[in-house]
Amino acid sequence: MELKCANCDVVFDNNGTRRKFCCLRCHVVGRTDCTPGLGPKGDCWHWLDSAAFGGYGQIRVGKRMLRVHRVVYEEFIGPIPKHNSYHGMCVRHTCDNPICVRPDHLVYGTQTQNIMDAVVRKRFVTGVKNKQTKISDRDVKWILWLHSQGNVTQKRLSKVFGVSKQHMSRIIHRKRRIL
């Protein structure tokens, strides 16, 4: 069945599907709100379709659900470079707004850069502010003092504070919960 694209008015065959747009680019443009005043600085473009965990927009491409900001980056800027790390390259938001799909608010970077952005912008919850924290800052200081005295083992401390030996080791060697 032939339809007119809801975005660019091009006539296309939707092959009996519910598609309203002729291509991925038109789908993205047609489902984006570019009204001024959106986002932290008032210049974000918000994705209007479905959102995944964390507030990131998502879009179905074939049989896969993809993060829409990654699709926008590839459609409007270019391919996301490959990286040899486990995570590959991230597409980061300079506006710190997960639902934003404005191309000039998107940059690529490593997972480490993405995490550092979150830390600098105070979006990365650490220490007692993290709801999953089992040990308070006061307890961490107590653990470090007890261990420095040399008469309490990591194994004993992990049992007393209810965490694994590995986690206790990370606290003692200051790889976690650095005060």
PyMOL commands that place a pseudoatom at each C-alpha (Angstrom):
pseudoatom trace, name=CA, resn=MET, resi=1, chain=A, elem=C, hetatm=0, pos=[0.000, 0.000, 0.000]
pseudoatom trace, name=CA, resn=GLU, resi=2, chain=A, elem=C, hetatm=0, pos=[1.353, 3.371, -0.974]
pseudoatom trace, name=CA, resn=LEU, resi=3, chain=A, elem=C, hetatm=0, pos=[1.378, 6.159, 1.616]
pseudoatom trace, name=CA, resn=LYS, resi=4, chain=A, elem=C, hetatm=0, pos=[2.712, 9.683, 1.952]
pseudoatom trace, name=CA, resn=CYS, resi=5, chain=A, elem=C, hetatm=0, pos=[5.526, 10.047, 4.467]
pseudoatom trace, name=CA, resn=ALA, resi=6, chain=A, elem=C, hetatm=0, pos=[4.237, 11.874, 7.572]
pseudoatom trace, name=CA, resn=ASN, resi=7, chain=A, elem=C, hetatm=0, pos=[7.390, 14.000, 7.554]
pseudoatom trace, name=CA, resn=CYS, resi=8, chain=A, elem=C, hetatm=0, pos=[8.533, 14.749, 3.981]
pseudoatom trace, name=CA, resn=ASP, resi=9, chain=A, elem=C, hetatm=0, pos=[5.439, 13.853, 1.857]
pseudoatom trace, name=CA, resn=VAL, resi=10, chain=A, elem=C, hetatm=0, pos=[7.396, 11.342, -0.264]
pseudoatom trace, name=CA, resn=VAL, resi=11, chain=A, elem=C, hetatm=0, pos=[5.159, 8.534, -1.506]
pseudoatom trace, name=CA, resn=PHE, resi=12, chain=A, elem=C, hetatm=0, pos=[6.417, 5.115, -0.347]
pseudoatom trace, name=CA, resn=ASP, resi=13, chain=A, elem=C, hetatm=0, pos=[5.216, 1.521, -0.107]
pseudoatom trace, name=CA, resn=ASN, resi=14, chain=A, elem=C, hetatm=0, pos=[4.808, 0.436, 3.514]
pseudoatom trace, name=CA, resn=ASN, resi=15, chain=A, elem=C, hetatm=0, pos=[4.495, -3.265, 2.527]
pseudoatom trace, name=CA, resn=GLY, resi=16, chain=A, elem=C, hetatm=0, pos=[1.361, -3.702, 4.645]
pseudoatom trace, name=CA, resn=THR, resi=17, chain=A, elem=C, hetatm=0, pos=[3.028, -2.503, 7.870]
pseudoatom trace, name=CA, resn=ARG, resi=18, chain=A, elem=C, hetatm=0, pos=[2.007, 0.348, 10.180]
pseudoatom trace, name=CA, resn=ARG, resi=19, chain=A, elem=C, hetatm=0, pos=[4.945, 2.504, 9.085]
pseudoatom trace, name=CA, resn=LYS, resi=20, chain=A, elem=C, hetatm=0, pos=[4.147, 6.205, 8.677]
pseudoatom trace, name=CA, resn=PHE, resi=21, chain=A, elem=C, hetatm=0, pos=[7.606, 7.360, 7.594]
pseudoatom trace, name=CA, resn=CYS, resi=22, chain=A, elem=C, hetatm=0, pos=[9.575, 6.597, 4.434]
pseudoatom trace, name=CA, resn=CYS, resi=23, chain=A, elem=C, hetatm=0, pos=[12.966, 6.247, 6.188]
pseudoatom trace, name=CA, resn=LEU, resi=24, chain=A, elem=C, hetatm=0, pos=[14.694, 6.213, 9.548]
pseudoatom trace, name=CA, resn=ARG, resi=25, chain=A, elem=C, hetatm=0, pos=[15.727, 9.873, 9.257]
pseudoatom trace, name=CA, resn=CYS, resi=26, chain=A, elem=C, hetatm=0, pos=[12.098, 10.948, 8.701]
pseudoatom trace, name=CA, resn=HIS, resi=27, chain=A, elem=C, hetatm=0, pos=[10.960, 8.771, 11.617]
pseudoatom trace, name=CA, resn=VAL, resi=28, chain=A, elem=C, hetatm=0, pos=[13.439, 10.500, 13.951]
pseudoatom trace, name=CA, resn=VAL, resi=29, chain=A, elem=C, hetatm=0, pos=[12.540, 14.009, 12.739]
pseudoatom trace, name=CA, resn=GLY, resi=30, chain=A, elem=C, hetatm=0, pos=[8.802, 13.250, 12.863]
pseudoatom trace, name=CA, resn=ARG, resi=31, chain=A, elem=C, hetatm=0, pos=[8.928, 11.996, 16.458]
pseudoatom trace, name=CA, resn=THR, resi=32, chain=A, elem=C, hetatm=0, pos=[11.081, 14.815, 17.898]
pseudoatom trace, name=CA, resn=ASP, resi=33, chain=A, elem=C, hetatm=0, pos=[9.853, 17.937, 19.704]
pseudoatom trace, name=CA, resn=CYS, resi=34, chain=A, elem=C, hetatm=0, pos=[12.106, 20.897, 18.820]
pseudoatom trace, name=CA, resn=THR, resi=35, chain=A, elem=C, hetatm=0, pos=[10.089, 23.456, 20.808]
pseudoatom trace, name=CA, resn=PRO, resi=36, chain=A, elem=C, hetatm=0, pos=[12.369, 26.092, 22.407]
pseudoatom trace, name=CA, resn=GLY, resi=37, chain=A, elem=C, hetatm=0, pos=[12.664, 25.877, 26.185]
pseudoatom trace, name=CA, resn=LEU, resi=38, chain=A, elem=C, hetatm=0, pos=[13.186, 22.124, 26.563]
pseudoatom trace, name=CA, resn=GLY, resi=39, chain=A, elem=C, hetatm=0, pos=[16.047, 20.676, 28.575]
pseudoatom trace, name=CA, resn=PRO, resi=40, chain=A, elem=C, hetatm=0, pos=[18.408, 22.181, 31.151]
pseudoatom trace, name=CA, resn=LYS, resi=41, chain=A, elem=C, hetatm=0, pos=[19.479, 25.120, 28.943]
pseudoatom trace, name=CA, resn=GLY, resi=42, chain=A, elem=C, hetatm=0, pos=[16.292, 25.354, 26.893]
pseudoatom trace, name=CA, resn=ASP, resi=43, chain=A, elem=C, hetatm=0, pos=[17.789, 24.195, 23.583]
pseudoatom trace, name=CA, resn=CYS, resi=44, chain=A, elem=C, hetatm=0, pos=[17.252, 20.403, 23.659]
pseudoatom trace, name=CA, resn=TRP, resi=45, chain=A, elem=C, hetatm=0, pos=[15.172, 18.418, 21.171]
pseudoatom trace, name=CA, resn=HIS, resi=46, chain=A, elem=C, hetatm=0, pos=[13.099, 15.802, 23.012]
pseudoatom trace, name=CA, resn=TRP, resi=47, chain=A, elem=C, hetatm=0, pos=[12.316, 12.331, 21.692]
pseudoatom trace, name=CA, resn=LEU, resi=48, chain=A, elem=C, hetatm=0, pos=[8.539, 11.750, 21.860]
pseudoatom trace, name=CA, resn=ASP, resi=49, chain=A, elem=C, hetatm=0, pos=[8.397, 7.982, 21.370]
pseudoatom trace, name=CA, resn=SER, resi=50, chain=A, elem=C, hetatm=0, pos=[9.250, 5.229, 23.803]
pseudoatom trace, name=CA, resn=ALA, resi=51, chain=A, elem=C, hetatm=0, pos=[11.966, 5.556, 26.429]
pseudoatom trace, name=CA, resn=ALA, resi=52, chain=A, elem=C, hetatm=0, pos=[14.146, 2.843, 27.942]
pseudoatom trace, name=CA, resn=PHE, resi=53, chain=A, elem=C, hetatm=0, pos=[15.579, 2.496, 31.444]
pseudoatom trace, name=CA, resn=GLY, resi=54, chain=A, elem=C, hetatm=0, pos=[17.320, 5.678, 32.520]
pseudoatom trace, name=CA, resn=GLY, resi=55, chain=A, elem=C, hetatm=0, pos=[15.139, 7.908, 30.349]
pseudoatom trace, name=CA, resn=TYR, resi=56, chain=A, elem=C, hetatm=0, pos=[17.019, 7.263, 27.089]
pseudoatom trace, name=CA, resn=GLY, resi=57, chain=A, elem=C, hetatm=0, pos=[14.837, 7.251, 23.984]
pseudoatom trace, name=CA, resn=GLN, resi=58, chain=A, elem=C, hetatm=0, pos=[14.594, 4.027, 22.028]
pseudoatom trace, name=CA, resn=ILE, resi=59, chain=A, elem=C, hetatm=0, pos=[13.537, 3.134, 18.506]
pseudoatom trace, name=CA, resn=ARG, resi=60, chain=A, elem=C, hetatm=0, pos=[12.846, -0.149, 16.747]
pseudoatom trace, name=CA, resn=VAL, resi=61, chain=A, elem=C, hetatm=0, pos=[15.056, -0.744, 13.727]
pseudoatom trace, name=CA, resn=GLY, resi=62, chain=A, elem=C, hetatm=0, pos=[14.110, -4.039, 12.121]
pseudoatom trace, name=CA, resn=LYS, resi=63, chain=A, elem=C, hetatm=0, pos=[13.762, -6.461, 15.028]
pseudoatom trace, name=CA, resn=ARG, resi=64, chain=A, elem=C, hetatm=0, pos=[16.131, -4.608, 17.370]
pseudoatom trace, name=CA, resn=MET, resi=65, chain=A, elem=C, hetatm=0, pos=[15.441, -1.839, 19.886]
pseudoatom trace, name=CA, resn=LEU, resi=66, chain=A, elem=C, hetatm=0, pos=[18.221, 0.765, 19.738]
pseudoatom trace, name=CA, resn=ARG, resi=67, chain=A, elem=C, hetatm=0, pos=[19.021, 3.863, 21.757]
pseudoatom trace, name=CA, resn=VAL, resi=68, chain=A, elem=C, hetatm=0, pos=[17.732, 6.709, 19.621]
pseudoatom trace, name=CA, resn=HIS, resi=69, chain=A, elem=C, hetatm=0, pos=[20.613, 9.093, 20.402]
pseudoatom trace, name=CA, resn=ARG, resi=70, chain=A, elem=C, hetatm=0, pos=[23.015, 6.546, 18.851]
pseudoatom trace, name=CA, resn=VAL, resi=71, chain=A, elem=C, hetatm=0, pos=[20.763, 6.255, 15.772]
pseudoatom trace, name=CA, resn=VAL, resi=72, chain=A, elem=C, hetatm=0, pos=[20.603, 10.076, 15.487]
pseudoatom trace, name=CA, resn=TYR, resi=73, chain=A, elem=C, hetatm=0, pos=[24.387, 10.320, 15.728]
pseudoatom trace, name=CA, resn=GLU, resi=74, chain=A, elem=C, hetatm=0, pos=[24.843, 7.812, 12.892]
pseudoatom trace, name=CA, resn=GLU, resi=75, chain=A, elem=C, hetatm=0, pos=[22.069, 9.307, 10.712]
pseudoatom trace, name=CA, resn=PHE, resi=76, chain=A, elem=C, hetatm=0, pos=[22.989, 12.992, 11.081]
pseudoatom trace, name=CA, resn=ILE, resi=77, chain=A, elem=C, hetatm=0, pos=[26.694, 13.088, 12.027]
pseudoatom trace, name=CA, resn=GLY, resi=78, chain=A, elem=C, hetatm=0, pos=[28.318, 9.876, 10.832]
pseudoatom trace, name=CA, resn=PRO, resi=79, chain=A, elem=C, hetatm=0, pos=[29.393, 6.411, 11.932]
pseudoatom trace, name=CA, resn=ILE, resi=80, chain=A, elem=C, hetatm=0, pos=[30.340, 5.876, 15.566]
pseudoatom trace, name=CA, resn=PRO, resi=81, chain=A, elem=C, hetatm=0, pos=[34.045, 4.975, 15.593]
pseudoatom trace, name=CA, resn=LYS, resi=82, chain=A, elem=C, hetatm=0, pos=[34.990, 1.485, 16.724]
pseudoatom trace, name=CA, resn=HIS, resi=83, chain=A, elem=C, hetatm=0, pos=[36.969, 1.034, 19.941]
pseudoatom trace, name=CA, resn=ASN, resi=84, chain=A, elem=C, hetatm=0, pos=[38.842, -1.983, 21.240]
pseudoatom trace, name=CA, resn=SER, resi=85, chain=A, elem=C, hetatm=0, pos=[37.328, -1.800, 24.756]
pseudoatom trace, name=CA, resn=TYR, resi=86, chain=A, elem=C, hetatm=0, pos=[34.552, -4.093, 25.962]
pseudoatom trace, name=CA, resn=HIS, resi=87, chain=A, elem=C, hetatm=0, pos=[31.941, -1.329, 25.762]
pseudoatom trace, name=CA, resn=GLY, resi=88, chain=A, elem=C, hetatm=0, pos=[33.024, 0.170, 22.456]
pseudoatom trace, name=CA, resn=MET, resi=89, chain=A, elem=C, hetatm=0, pos=[32.408, 3.875, 21.948]
pseudoatom trace, name=CA, resn=CYS, resi=90, chain=A, elem=C, hetatm=0, pos=[29.594, 5.718, 23.722]
pseudoatom trace, name=CA, resn=VAL, resi=91, chain=A, elem=C, hetatm=0, pos=[27.497, 8.558, 22.382]
pseudoatom trace, name=CA, resn=ARG, resi=92, chain=A, elem=C, hetatm=0, pos=[27.492, 11.140, 25.166]
pseudoatom trace, name=CA, resn=HIS, resi=93, chain=A, elem=C, hetatm=0, pos=[25.073, 14.031, 25.776]
pseudoatom trace, name=CA, resn=THR, resi=94, chain=A, elem=C, hetatm=0, pos=[26.796, 17.398, 26.270]
pseudoatom trace, name=CA, resn=CYS, resi=95, chain=A, elem=C, hetatm=0, pos=[23.475, 18.725, 27.623]
pseudoatom trace, name=CA, resn=ASP, resi=96, chain=A, elem=C, hetatm=0, pos=[23.205, 15.949, 30.250]
pseudoatom trace, name=CA, resn=ASN, resi=97, chain=A, elem=C, hetatm=0, pos=[19.624, 15.239, 29.121]
pseudoatom trace, name=CA, resn=PRO, resi=98, chain=A, elem=C, hetatm=0, pos=[19.067, 11.546, 28.241]
pseudoatom trace, name=CA, resn=ILE, resi=99, chain=A, elem=C, hetatm=0, pos=[15.918, 12.159, 26.149]
pseudoatom trace, name=CA, resn=CYS, resi=100, chain=A, elem=C, hetatm=0, pos=[17.637, 14.806, 23.964]
pseudoatom trace, name=CA, resn=VAL, resi=101, chain=A, elem=C, hetatm=0, pos=[18.308, 13.890, 20.318]
pseudoatom trace, name=CA, resn=ARG, resi=102, chain=A, elem=C, hetatm=0, pos=[19.696, 17.190, 19.055]
pseudoatom trace, name=CA, resn=PRO, resi=103, chain=A, elem=C, hetatm=0, pos=[22.728, 16.216, 16.921]
pseudoatom trace, name=CA, resn=ASP, resi=104, chain=A, elem=C, hetatm=0, pos=[24.967, 19.063, 18.115]
pseudoatom trace, name=CA, resn=HIS, resi=105, chain=A, elem=C, hetatm=0, pos=[24.404, 17.925, 21.726]
pseudoatom trace, name=CA, resn=LEU, resi=106, chain=A, elem=C, hetatm=0, pos=[25.868, 14.474, 20.955]
pseudoatom trace, name=CA, resn=VAL, resi=107, chain=A, elem=C, hetatm=0, pos=[29.565, 13.538, 20.978]
pseudoatom trace, name=CA, resn=TYR, resi=108, chain=A, elem=C, hetatm=0, pos=[31.277, 10.182, 20.973]
pseudoatom trace, name=CA, resn=GLY, resi=109, chain=A, elem=C, hetatm=0, pos=[33.725, 9.024, 23.605]
pseudoatom trace, name=CA, resn=THR, resi=110, chain=A, elem=C, hetatm=0, pos=[34.873, 6.089, 25.691]
pseudoatom trace, name=CA, resn=GLN, resi=111, chain=A, elem=C, hetatm=0, pos=[32.976, 4.569, 28.612]
pseudoatom trace, name=CA, resn=THR, resi=112, chain=A, elem=C, hetatm=0, pos=[35.598, 6.107, 30.932]
pseudoatom trace, name=CA, resn=GLN, resi=113, chain=A, elem=C, hetatm=0, pos=[34.891, 9.587, 29.522]
pseudoatom trace, name=CA, resn=ASN, resi=114, chain=A, elem=C, hetatm=0, pos=[31.152, 8.965, 29.920]
pseudoatom trace, name=CA, resn=ILE, resi=115, chain=A, elem=C, hetatm=0, pos=[31.572, 8.001, 33.586]
pseudoatom trace, name=CA, resn=MET, resi=116, chain=A, elem=C, hetatm=0, pos=[33.848, 10.985, 34.224]
pseudoatom trace, name=CA, resn=ASP, resi=117, chain=A, elem=C, hetatm=0, pos=[31.162, 13.263, 32.719]
pseudoatom trace, name=CA, resn=ALA, resi=118, chain=A, elem=C, hetatm=0, pos=[28.646, 11.799, 35.192]
pseudoatom trace, name=CA, resn=VAL, resi=119, chain=A, elem=C, hetatm=0, pos=[31.038, 12.277, 38.126]
pseudoatom trace, name=CA, resn=VAL, resi=120, chain=A, elem=C, hetatm=0, pos=[31.851, 15.893, 37.194]
pseudoatom trace, name=CA, resn=ARG, resi=121, chain=A, elem=C, hetatm=0, pos=[28.149, 16.726, 36.697]
pseudoatom trace, name=CA, resn=LYS, resi=122, chain=A, elem=C, hetatm=0, pos=[27.264, 15.026, 40.000]
pseudoatom trace, name=CA, resn=ARG, resi=123, chain=A, elem=C, hetatm=0, pos=[24.995, 12.434, 38.343]
pseudoatom trace, name=CA, resn=PHE, resi=124, chain=A, elem=C, hetatm=0, pos=[27.112, 9.533, 39.574]
pseudoatom trace, name=CA, resn=VAL, resi=125, chain=A, elem=C, hetatm=0, pos=[25.930, 8.598, 43.056]
pseudoatom trace, name=CA, resn=THR, resi=126, chain=A, elem=C, hetatm=0, pos=[28.686, 7.377, 45.371]
pseudoatom trace, name=CA, resn=GLY, resi=127, chain=A, elem=C, hetatm=0, pos=[29.173, 6.622, 49.046]
pseudoatom trace, name=CA, resn=VAL, resi=128, chain=A, elem=C, hetatm=0, pos=[26.257, 6.878, 51.438]
pseudoatom trace, name=CA, resn=LYS, resi=129, chain=A, elem=C, hetatm=0, pos=[24.147, 8.709, 48.809]
pseudoatom trace, name=CA, resn=ASN, resi=130, chain=A, elem=C, hetatm=0, pos=[23.963, 5.424, 46.881]
pseudoatom trace, name=CA, resn=LYS, resi=131, chain=A, elem=C, hetatm=0, pos=[20.922, 3.457, 48.093]
pseudoatom trace, name=CA, resn=GLN, resi=132, chain=A, elem=C, hetatm=0, pos=[22.828, 0.171, 47.802]
pseudoatom trace, name=CA, resn=THR, resi=133, chain=A, elem=C, hetatm=0, pos=[25.580, 1.258, 50.187]
pseudoatom trace, name=CA, resn=LYS, resi=134, chain=A, elem=C, hetatm=0, pos=[26.017, -1.152, 53.092]
pseudoatom trace, name=CA, resn=ILE, resi=135, chain=A, elem=C, hetatm=0, pos=[28.821, 0.676, 54.880]
pseudoatom trace, name=CA, resn=SER, resi=136, chain=A, elem=C, hetatm=0, pos=[28.698, 4.300, 56.062]
pseudoatom trace, name=CA, resn=ASP, resi=137, chain=A, elem=C, hetatm=0, pos=[31.587, 6.739, 55.708]
pseudoatom trace, name=CA, resn=ARG, resi=138, chain=A, elem=C, hetatm=0, pos=[32.066, 6.488, 59.472]
pseudoatom trace, name=CA, resn=ASP, resi=139, chain=A, elem=C, hetatm=0, pos=[32.338, 2.684, 59.209]
pseudoatom trace, name=CA, resn=VAL, resi=140, chain=A, elem=C, hetatm=0, pos=[34.909, 3.026, 56.407]
pseudoatom trace, name=CA, resn=LYS, resi=141, chain=A, elem=C, hetatm=0, pos=[37.085, 5.203, 58.653]
pseudoatom trace, name=CA, resn=TRP, resi=142, chain=A, elem=C, hetatm=0, pos=[36.650, 2.657, 61.464]
pseudoatom trace, name=CA, resn=ILE, resi=143, chain=A, elem=C, hetatm=0, pos=[37.603, -0.228, 59.136]
pseudoatom trace, name=CA, resn=LEU, resi=144, chain=A, elem=C, hetatm=0, pos=[40.730, 1.585, 57.953]
pseudoatom trace, name=CA, resn=TRP, resi=145, chain=A, elem=C, hetatm=0, pos=[41.759, 2.349, 61.540]
pseudoatom trace, name=CA, resn=LEU, resi=146, chain=A, elem=C, hetatm=0, pos=[41.128, -1.222, 62.754]
pseudoatom trace, name=CA, resn=HIS, resi=147, chain=A, elem=C, hetatm=0, pos=[43.074, -2.697, 59.855]
pseudoatom trace, name=CA, resn=SER, resi=148, chain=A, elem=C, hetatm=0, pos=[45.973, -0.264, 60.362]
pseudoatom trace, name=CA, resn=GLN, resi=149, chain=A, elem=C, hetatm=0, pos=[46.358, -1.567, 63.938]
pseudoatom trace, name=CA, resn=GLY, resi=150, chain=A, elem=C, hetatm=0, pos=[47.259, -4.968, 62.465]
pseudoatom trace, name=CA, resn=ASN, resi=151, chain=A, elem=C, hetatm=0, pos=[45.251, -7.191, 64.789]
pseudoatom trace, name=CA, resn=VAL, resi=152, chain=A, elem=C, hetatm=0, pos=[42.061, -7.632, 62.692]
pseudoatom trace, name=CA, resn=THR, resi=153, chain=A, elem=C, hetatm=0, pos=[42.015, -9.586, 59.431]
pseudoatom trace, name=CA, resn=GLN, resi=154, chain=A, elem=C, hetatm=0, pos=[40.104, -8.608, 56.286]
pseudoatom trace, name=CA, resn=LYS, resi=155, chain=A, elem=C, hetatm=0, pos=[38.148, -11.849, 56.628]
pseudoatom trace, name=CA, resn=ARG, resi=156, chain=A, elem=C, hetatm=0, pos=[36.988, -10.916, 60.139]
pseudoatom trace, name=CA, resn=LEU, resi=157, chain=A, elem=C, hetatm=0, pos=[36.119, -7.353, 59.108]
pseudoatom trace, name=CA, resn=SER, resi=158, chain=A, elem=C, hetatm=0, pos=[34.096, -8.610, 56.129]
pseudoatom trace, name=CA, resn=LYS, resi=159, chain=A, elem=C, hetatm=0, pos=[32.042, -10.866, 58.438]
pseudoatom trace, name=CA, resn=VAL, resi=160, chain=A, elem=C, hetatm=0, pos=[31.465, -8.101, 60.993]
pseudoatom trace, name=CA, resn=PHE, resi=161, chain=A, elem=C, hetatm=0, pos=[30.336, -5.560, 58.373]
pseudoatom trace, name=CA, resn=GLY, resi=162, chain=A, elem=C, hetatm=0, pos=[28.423, -8.052, 56.199]
pseudoatom trace, name=CA, resn=VAL, resi=163, chain=A, elem=C, hetatm=0, pos=[30.312, -7.664, 52.932]
pseudoatom trace, name=CA, resn=SER, resi=164, chain=A, elem=C, hetatm=0, pos=[32.453, -9.993, 50.833]
pseudoatom trace, name=CA, resn=LYS, resi=165, chain=A, elem=C, hetatm=0, pos=[36.190, -10.400, 51.430]
pseudoatom trace, name=CA, resn=GLN, resi=166, chain=A, elem=C, hetatm=0, pos=[36.817, -8.918, 47.984]
pseudoatom trace, name=CA, resn=HIS, resi=167, chain=A, elem=C, hetatm=0, pos=[34.787, -5.818, 48.811]
pseudoatom trace, name=CA, resn=MET, resi=168, chain=A, elem=C, hetatm=0, pos=[36.592, -5.402, 52.135]
pseudoatom trace, name=CA, resn=SER, resi=169, chain=A, elem=C, hetatm=0, pos=[39.924, -5.703, 50.340]
pseudoatom trace, name=CA, resn=ARG, resi=170, chain=A, elem=C, hetatm=0, pos=[38.880, -2.924, 47.932]
pseudoatom trace, name=CA, resn=ILE, resi=171, chain=A, elem=C, hetatm=0, pos=[37.956, -0.664, 50.850]
pseudoatom trace, name=CA, resn=ILE, resi=172, chain=A, elem=C, hetatm=0, pos=[41.226, -1.333, 52.699]
pseudoatom trace, name=CA, resn=HIS, resi=173, chain=A, elem=C, hetatm=0, pos=[43.350, -0.809, 49.575]
pseudoatom trace, name=CA, resn=ARG, resi=174, chain=A, elem=C, hetatm=0, pos=[41.306, 2.347, 48.824]
pseudoatom trace, name=CA, resn=LYS, resi=175, chain=A, elem=C, hetatm=0, pos=[39.963, 1.134, 45.495]
pseudoatom trace, name=CA, resn=ARG, resi=176, chain=A, elem=C, hetatm=0, pos=[36.409, 1.687, 46.779]
pseudoatom trace, name=CA, resn=ARG, resi=177, chain=A, elem=C, hetatm=0, pos=[34.971, 4.309, 49.100]
pseudoatom trace, name=CA, resn=ILE, resi=178, chain=A, elem=C, hetatm=0, pos=[37.921, 6.664, 49.038]
pseudoatom trace, name=CA, resn=LEU, resi=179, chain=A, elem=C, hetatm=0, pos=[37.435, 9.257, 51.770]
for i in range(1, 179): cmd.bond("trace and resi %d" % i, "trace and resi %d" % (i + 1))
show_as sticks, trace
zoom trace
